[in-house]
Every structure is written in C-alpha cells, then in structure tokens.
C-alpha cells in the first residue's frame, strides 16, 4: 500500500515538523503517578512535590484547545 500524496510541499512539511518539535520541547504535561500532582514543564522532570520519578509525560500539543 502506498501513502497518499502529501498536502504539504517539502518546505511546508519541514516547517510543520519543526513547529511540532518546538511545541514538544516547551509544553509537556507531567503527571506524578505517586502523589497525583500535575504540572506543565519544558522538560521531563521528577515531581517537584514528592520527588518521585514515576512521572507520566505527555506533549501538550496532543490536547485540543477548546
């Protein structure tokens, strides 16, 4: 099976990919599985409340804005 043709030019696709990578770097939803605290950080970090490293990291761009 072949992929459908892209709606982006190669330059547009590269710009889109860079924008997603930038959003990933600066908007990470962190959820501590130990104390249930949630926060947004620019890098995956340990929980600032309890210090646990049992933290789920989800890129915020994956959530709708509404």
Number of C-alpha atoms within 10 A of each C-alpha: 3 4 5 6 6 8 8 11 9 10 9 11 13 12 13 13 12 12 12 14 13 11 16 18 15 16 19 22 22 24 19 21 14 13 14 12 14 17 13 16 16 14 14 19 16 16 22 12 11 12 13 14 14 14 21 16 19 16 20 18 15 12 9 6 6 3
